[in-house]
Amino acid sequence: MTTAVGSLIEELRRGLGMSQDQLAARLNKLGNCTTMTRQLISRWENGYQGRKPGPRWLPHLATALEVPLHALESADVIRRSFLTSVAATAIAPAATADLLSHGFAAALHGGPSADDWQGRLYVYGQDYMSSGAEEIQRRLAADMVVLQQQIEGSRMWEVAARLSVLFAKTFPGSDAARTTTWYGMAAAAADRSDDRGTRVWVRGRAAIALGYEGASLAVAERLADQALAIDSRPSLGRLNAIMGKAHAAALRGDRRAALQLNDEGWRVFERVASPANAQSDYAVPEWRMNVFSSLLLARLGEEKRAEYAQEQARALLPPTLPRFATHLELHRGLMLAQAGDRRGGVAYARAALNALPADKQSLTLRLLLAEVEAA
């Protein structure tokens, strides 16, 4: 039976475009030996006879797969992980001094209160909808350097979990080593909060992000399944998890499951829908639910249903959120390409993305364009 560590090794290896032979060669070089083989990598990934990497190989695996060691050793998150991972995976060395200065200054003055952090969560939830990935990443990195010194109690772990999800979103889903590490830390931080709603939302948000982007589908499905198992009550977290599984099913070619999950998602949405004027990453109003369905149906070739979802989304979409209007245009480009007009679909999608100011573009949009180009 595949182990959690084995699944993670395989997912990270594939995300880096590395074969089992290549990983074995890299590990031999790191360990200055010749004992590692493709067969042993395969046994680790498949959990053959309970095989898993021992203490000798874990540090080398962490280096080879470009993740912190604790991500392979356990799902536990310690405060130091936030500072270490921010500095190691996101921030250029030239900015490290500014980050540390920001963190030490906050420590000397006591740092923001729990209520202050909740307020910052609210602001980030709104800003995510319209700001570019680079701006959000820079601001989050600075705040998380401060936050890692203050994580005590359930409310602060909730803040850490939700900010970690947003931080993961600032990396492309195809960058599996970074995104899966941060989503894993977000889930572990949510577990520390002891709040079921947070635990479900964090996993569901990660699942829909990865499923929508068409990246790390095994991780998306695993996080979605965890969310659904934690709490069966209708919630936005559960809705996100269902739609994440739906997109993963569509991309795996399971049309029937994708459509069933889409219908289930709408049933949950009818019970937990956010207000129409809600503009936050923590909300799913009707226009956003239609955006989720629009891409899913476009991927499945359900043109009439996809067009209807796009019409409903456009009618309700606030004009202050042009990035999501661009999402809908890329969905249409995908439909054109899949229908046989690949050149026209790609041109349509590129024009739509180019019409959006560069500082408003997201990594998700670029992944969607790549999907249209590959249709």
PLY file of the C-alpha trace (Angstrom):
ply
format ascii 1.0
element vertex 375
property float x
property float y
property float z
element edge 374
property int vertex1
property int vertex2
end_header
0.00 0.00 0.00
1.28 3.44 -0.90
2.39 5.44 2.14
1.90 9.17 2.68
5.65 9.70 2.31
5.71 7.54 -0.80
2.88 9.50 -2.42
4.62 12.77 -1.60
7.93 11.58 -3.06
6.21 10.54 -6.30
4.19 13.75 -6.57
7.20 15.99 -6.00
9.39 13.96 -8.34
6.82 14.17 -11.14
6.28 17.86 -10.45
9.99 18.42 -11.10
9.80 16.40 -14.33
12.23 13.86 -12.89
12.26 10.12 -13.62
12.95 7.52 -10.94
16.36 6.88 -12.54
17.18 10.59 -12.40
16.14 10.84 -8.75
18.27 7.81 -7.91
21.27 9.39 -9.66
20.77 12.64 -7.79
20.56 10.81 -4.46
23.74 8.83 -5.21
25.54 12.09 -5.93
24.27 13.71 -2.73
25.16 10.63 -0.69
28.49 10.11 -2.46
27.60 6.48 -3.15
26.23 4.15 -5.82
23.73 2.15 -3.76
20.54 3.98 -4.72
18.55 2.43 -7.58
15.36 3.07 -9.52
13.89 -0.10 -7.98
14.33 1.26 -4.45
12.71 4.57 -5.42
9.78 2.61 -6.82
9.45 0.60 -3.60
9.42 3.78 -1.52
6.76 5.38 -3.71
4.56 2.26 -3.75
5.13 1.35 -0.10
6.25 -2.13 -1.17
6.42 -4.32 1.95
6.29 -1.18 4.07
9.47 0.22 2.59
10.14 3.92 3.25
13.27 6.10 3.33
15.29 5.96 6.54
17.19 8.71 8.38
20.15 8.46 6.03
18.12 9.26 2.92
15.55 11.76 4.20
17.90 14.78 4.17
19.12 13.89 0.67
15.52 13.44 -0.53
14.57 16.84 0.88
17.46 18.41 -1.04
16.77 16.50 -4.26
13.05 17.25 -4.21
13.53 20.87 -3.12
11.40 20.75 0.02
12.07 21.35 3.72
13.06 18.18 5.57
10.07 18.38 7.92
7.72 18.09 4.93
9.01 14.54 4.39
9.45 13.60 8.03
5.93 14.47 9.19
2.95 16.71 8.64
3.82 18.71 11.78
4.46 22.43 11.41
6.67 24.42 13.75
6.88 28.17 13.88
10.42 28.20 12.51
9.17 26.51 9.32
7.40 29.66 8.19
10.50 31.87 8.37
12.78 29.19 6.91
10.45 28.33 4.03
9.64 31.92 3.15
13.34 32.78 2.96
14.26 29.59 1.13
11.48 29.35 -1.46
10.26 32.81 -2.28
12.44 35.72 -1.36
15.59 36.80 -3.14
18.68 37.02 -0.89
18.83 40.78 -1.37
15.45 41.14 0.35
16.27 38.92 3.32
17.76 41.76 5.39
14.62 43.85 4.96
12.44 40.93 5.99
14.50 40.19 9.08
14.48 43.88 10.03
10.71 43.91 9.65
10.41 40.82 11.82
12.72 42.00 14.59
11.08 45.43 14.72
7.68 43.80 15.18
9.08 41.52 17.89
10.53 44.46 19.80
7.16 46.23 19.76
5.09 43.16 20.60
3.72 42.54 17.11
0.09 42.72 15.94
-2.65 41.34 18.21
-4.86 38.39 17.27
-7.61 40.86 16.31
-5.12 42.75 14.11
-4.22 39.52 12.35
-7.88 38.71 11.75
-8.22 42.15 10.19
-5.25 41.49 7.94
-6.85 38.21 6.86
-9.94 40.12 5.80
-7.85 42.60 3.79
-5.82 39.86 2.11
-9.02 38.03 1.19
-10.23 41.13 -0.64
-6.91 42.13 -2.18
-6.29 38.66 -3.57
-9.22 39.13 -5.95
-7.63 42.02 -7.81
-3.90 42.26 -6.96
-1.12 40.54 -8.86
0.72 37.49 -7.50
4.04 39.30 -7.04
2.51 42.05 -4.91
0.60 39.60 -2.71
3.67 37.38 -2.31
5.87 40.29 -1.24
3.38 41.53 1.34
2.62 38.07 2.66
6.29 37.19 3.04
6.89 40.23 5.22
3.83 39.53 7.38
4.61 35.83 7.77
8.11 36.59 9.01
6.38 38.45 11.86
3.63 35.89 12.28
5.98 32.95 12.78
7.18 34.55 16.03
3.65 34.87 17.39
1.91 31.57 16.64
0.34 30.62 19.94
-3.24 29.47 20.39
-5.95 28.37 17.99
-6.74 31.80 16.51
-3.15 32.41 15.48
-2.85 28.95 13.94
-5.99 29.73 11.94
-4.35 32.91 10.65
-1.18 30.99 9.78
-3.19 28.35 7.92
-5.20 30.78 5.84
-2.21 32.98 4.98
-0.22 29.89 3.99
-2.91 28.95 1.48
-2.74 32.40 -0.07
1.04 32.25 -0.12
0.90 28.93 -1.96
-1.37 30.57 -4.53
1.39 33.03 -5.43
3.37 30.17 -6.99
2.28 28.42 -10.20
0.54 25.12 -9.57
3.03 23.46 -11.90
5.76 24.29 -9.37
4.80 21.25 -7.33
7.70 21.38 -4.89
6.68 24.79 -3.59
2.91 24.65 -3.85
2.51 21.22 -2.28
4.89 22.12 0.54
2.91 25.25 1.39
-0.48 23.57 1.06
0.81 20.81 3.34
1.96 23.37 5.91
-1.38 25.17 5.63
-3.26 21.93 6.37
-1.01 21.13 9.34
-1.43 24.67 10.71
-5.20 24.34 10.31
-5.11 21.13 12.34
-3.32 23.05 15.11
-6.23 25.51 15.16
-8.58 22.74 16.32
-11.31 24.39 14.23
-13.13 22.06 11.87
-14.26 24.90 9.61
-10.69 26.08 9.12
-9.42 22.54 8.57
-12.02 21.93 5.86
-11.68 25.35 4.21
-7.88 25.23 3.94
-7.90 21.79 2.31
-10.85 22.61 0.08
-9.29 25.90 -1.07
-6.05 24.11 -1.93
-7.98 21.40 -3.80
-9.94 23.83 -6.01
-6.80 25.89 -6.67
-4.84 22.86 -7.89
-7.79 21.31 -9.71
-8.67 24.55 -11.47
-5.05 25.04 -12.51
-4.79 21.43 -13.64
-1.69 20.82 -11.52
-0.67 18.24 -8.89
-3.96 16.38 -9.27
-3.03 13.64 -6.81
-2.43 16.27 -4.13
-5.69 18.05 -5.05
-7.68 14.83 -4.68
-5.96 13.87 -1.44
-6.64 17.24 0.16
-10.23 17.22 -1.12
-10.83 13.76 0.32
-9.41 14.86 3.66
-11.70 17.90 3.71
-14.77 15.82 2.92
-13.88 13.30 5.64
-13.36 15.94 8.35
-16.90 17.33 8.22
-19.94 16.29 6.20
-21.86 19.51 6.86
-22.36 21.96 3.96
-19.73 24.70 3.97
-17.64 26.74 1.56
-14.69 24.49 2.34
-16.70 21.42 1.39
-17.92 23.16 -1.78
-14.34 23.98 -2.80
-13.25 20.39 -2.13
-16.05 18.97 -4.28
-15.27 21.29 -7.18
-11.56 20.54 -6.84
-12.32 16.83 -7.17
-14.58 17.59 -10.13
-11.80 19.34 -12.04
-9.33 16.57 -11.22
-11.82 13.98 -12.49
-12.36 15.95 -15.72
-8.63 16.19 -16.38
-8.20 12.48 -15.69
-10.89 11.73 -18.28
-13.60 10.59 -15.86
-16.45 12.51 -17.44
-19.23 10.88 -15.46
-17.62 11.56 -12.08
-16.83 15.16 -13.07
-20.43 15.91 -14.00
-21.80 14.22 -10.89
-19.44 16.21 -8.69
-20.40 19.42 -10.47
-24.08 18.73 -9.72
-23.21 17.91 -6.10
-21.26 21.14 -5.85
-24.26 23.15 -6.98
-26.45 21.44 -4.38
-24.01 22.42 -1.64
-23.71 25.92 -3.10
-27.47 26.45 -2.81
-27.10 26.03 0.96
-23.91 28.00 1.61
-23.74 30.63 -1.15
-21.97 33.87 -0.27
-23.75 37.21 -0.76
-23.75 38.51 -4.32
-21.62 41.52 -3.41
-18.94 39.49 -1.58
-15.49 40.12 -3.07
-13.08 37.98 -1.10
-11.09 34.82 -1.58
-13.00 33.51 1.44
-16.33 33.83 -0.39
-18.09 31.98 -3.24
-20.92 34.13 -4.63
-22.93 32.91 -7.61
-20.68 34.49 -10.23
-17.63 32.66 -8.83
-19.44 29.34 -8.69
-20.28 29.82 -12.36
-16.59 30.49 -13.09
-15.73 27.14 -11.45
-18.38 25.36 -13.55
-17.54 27.25 -16.74
-13.99 25.86 -16.89
-15.09 22.39 -15.83
-17.75 22.21 -18.55
-15.36 23.69 -21.13
-12.84 20.97 -20.30
-15.54 18.34 -20.79
-16.68 19.79 -24.12
-20.14 20.66 -22.74
-20.36 23.77 -24.90
-23.98 24.83 -24.28
-23.76 24.36 -20.54
-20.38 26.09 -20.44
-21.71 29.06 -22.43
-24.67 29.34 -20.06
-22.34 29.34 -17.03
-20.23 32.03 -18.70
-23.31 34.19 -19.39
-24.47 33.88 -15.79
-21.01 34.72 -14.46
-20.63 37.79 -16.71
-24.05 39.08 -15.70
-23.16 38.98 -12.00
-19.41 39.66 -12.04
-18.48 42.99 -10.38
-16.75 45.33 -12.85
-14.01 45.86 -10.24
-12.74 42.31 -10.86
-11.52 42.27 -14.49
-9.19 39.32 -13.89
-12.14 36.97 -13.53
-13.68 38.28 -16.75
-10.40 37.23 -18.37
-10.82 33.77 -16.88
-14.12 33.44 -18.74
-12.51 34.57 -21.99
-9.81 31.91 -21.63
-12.50 29.30 -21.02
-14.03 30.32 -24.35
-10.64 30.07 -26.02
-10.32 26.54 -24.66
-13.72 25.63 -26.08
-12.76 26.94 -29.51
-9.50 25.00 -29.49
-11.16 21.79 -28.38
-13.85 22.18 -31.05
-11.19 22.07 -33.75
-10.24 25.73 -34.18
-6.99 25.50 -32.29
-5.38 28.51 -33.97
-8.44 30.67 -33.37
-8.80 29.47 -29.77
-5.18 30.20 -28.94
-5.35 33.65 -30.58
-8.56 34.44 -28.70
-7.06 33.38 -25.36
-3.79 35.27 -25.91
-5.62 38.43 -26.88
-7.78 38.20 -23.77
-4.79 37.77 -21.48
-2.82 40.55 -23.19
-5.76 42.91 -22.72
-5.44 42.56 -18.94
-2.73 44.79 -17.40
0.36 42.78 -16.51
0.19 43.73 -12.84
-3.33 42.29 -12.62
-2.49 38.96 -14.25
-2.25 35.81 -12.17
-0.21 32.64 -12.46
-3.48 30.73 -12.83
-4.32 32.66 -16.00
-0.96 31.80 -17.50
-1.55 28.13 -16.75
-4.96 28.34 -18.43
-3.35 29.88 -21.51
-0.87 27.00 -21.59
-3.80 24.57 -21.41
-5.46 26.26 -24.39
-2.20 26.13 -26.35
-1.90 22.41 -25.63
-5.53 21.56 -26.44
0 1
1 2
2 3
3 4
4 5
5 6
6 7
7 8
8 9
9 10
10 11
11 12
12 13
13 14
14 15
15 16
16 17
17 18
18 19
19 20
20 21
21 22
22 23
23 24
24 25
25 26
26 27
27 28
28 29
29 30
30 31
31 32
32 33
33 34
34 35
35 36
36 37
37 38
38 39
39 40
40 41
41 42
42 43
43 44
44 45
45 46
46 47
47 48
48 49
49 50
50 51
51 52
52 53
53 54
54 55
55 56
56 57
57 58
58 59
59 60
60 61
61 62
62 63
63 64
64 65
65 66
66 67
67 68
68 69
69 70
70 71
71 72
72 73
73 74
74 75
75 76
76 77
77 78
78 79
79 80
80 81
81 82
82 83
83 84
84 85
85 86
86 87
87 88
88 89
89 90
90 91
91 92
92 93
93 94
94 95
95 96
96 97
97 98
98 99
99 100
100 101
101 102
102 103
103 104
104 105
105 106
106 107
107 108
108 109
109 110
110 111
111 112
112 113
113 114
114 115
115 116
116 117
117 118
118 119
119 120
120 121
121 122
122 123
123 124
124 125
125 126
126 127
127 128
128 129
129 130
130 131
131 132
132 133
133 134
134 135
135 136
136 137
137 138
138 139
139 140
140 141
141 142
142 143
143 144
144 145
145 146
146 147
147 148
148 149
149 150
150 151
151 152
152 153
153 154
154 155
155 156
156 157
157 158
158 159
159 160
160 161
161 162
162 163
163 164
164 165
165 166
166 167
167 168
168 169
169 170
170 171
171 172
172 173
173 174
174 175
175 176
176 177
177 178
178 179
179 180
180 181
181 182
182 183
183 184
184 185
185 186
186 187
187 188
188 189
189 190
190 191
191 192
192 193
193 194
194 195
195 196
196 197
197 198
198 199
199 200
200 201
201 202
202 203
203 204
204 205
205 206
206 207
207 208
208 209
209 210
210 211
211 212
212 213
213 214
214 215
215 216
216 217
217 218
218 219
219 220
220 221
221 222
222 223
223 224
224 225
225 226
226 227
227 228
228 229
229 230
230 231
231 232
232 233
233 234
234 235
235 236
236 237
237 238
238 239
239 240
240 241
241 242
242 243
243 244
244 245
245 246
246 247
247 248
248 249
249 250
250 251
251 252
252 253
253 254
254 255
255 256
256 257
257 258
258 259
259 260
260 261
261 262
262 263
263 264
264 265
265 266
266 267
267 268
268 269
269 270
270 271
271 272
272 273
273 274
274 275
275 276
276 277
277 278
278 279
279 280
280 281
281 282
282 283
283 284
284 285
285 286
286 287
287 288
288 289
289 290
290 291
291 292
292 293
293 294
294 295
295 296
296 297
297 298
298 299
299 300
300 301
301 302
302 303
303 304
304 305
305 306
306 307
307 308
308 309
309 310
310 311
311 312
312 313
313 314
314 315
315 316
316 317
317 318
318 319
319 320
320 321
321 322
322 323
323 324
324 325
325 326
326 327
327 328
328 329
329 330
330 331
331 332
332 333
333 334
334 335
335 336
336 337
337 338
338 339
339 340
340 341
341 342
342 343
343 344
344 345
345 346
346 347
347 348
348 349
349 350
350 351
351 352
352 353
353 354
354 355
355 356
356 357
357 358
358 359
359 360
360 361
361 362
362 363
363 364
364 365
365 366
366 367
367 368
368 369
369 370
370 371
371 372
372 373
373 374
